[in-house]
């Protein structure tokens, strides 16, 4: 079992305006599990001109059934294996996913991944599970022109103009994997709620890695947390997070799966298993300049499309009507912007290596 870097002590920021401040690039992202977030104050603003005010499987060809989408709750969802993914597939959601990519890179100090893959270890083939818009796979392929990269997703939302060493496939990797070649690196991000059986996912990943190959998975966990217990009485934000968690549980897709990735990877046979926990504040309330910037981006990421994130879970999983949900989300948005409420969501990143022999 590998260890993570020592957690840095909390740093109190100066009394400065609520603006994003560039942070120095570090070698790796430090684990923040035992590093409480300190709020700057209860009267700060999140405003910045950078941000707006918004709120049995086999690889499948792009057939007409794959290209079908359907309308639900005023949003567009993909129709292929529609119960396996609970977020929209429309332009608004795709823009959010690209913004979320920036948020991950910011969290990881400019890195696309945290796995300590030695420079001398060649990555001949890499797999991006749940590639979404393909933005991570595109960036990785650009940085590693020697690597053949495959991005897999349920929905055909990827661009056509991509690096020559990148290809996309439409497939459901909850089913049996049927790749004809093994990979040296398997990457997955923000697929919480998308897999009902994570232990099987890790078993299949293990079987599809070359000896010495690496896997890395990053996911948000619900419900949110508060280091200073600043939840208001009858908190709408707390109820929303618990509702997301309960809905996923009812649909058989746990929304705290990241907590168990380390143990599940170890049981699948991986070694050098390392867990790093980061924190995404709801908005720019932390004192720490870097965490403030992450919080401001996360506000755009989550609050910017709170309805799209919530709709399928609350209507399918909890049986709410669209009208009930929208009334409730009004209270959630109001509390989300309350400077006295200091909530964050933990991000679990776990990487591991398949034994070389």
PyMOL commands that set and color helices and strands:
alter all, ss='L'
color gray80, all
select helices_A, chain A and resi 82-84+91-107+135-143+198-207+236-250+257-268+289-317+322-336
alter helices_A, ss='H'
color red, helices_A
select strands_A, chain A and resi 69-72+75-78+125-129+148-153+166-170+183-189+209-220+271-281+344-353
alter strands_A, ss='S'
color yellow, strands_A
deselect
rebuild
show_as cartoon
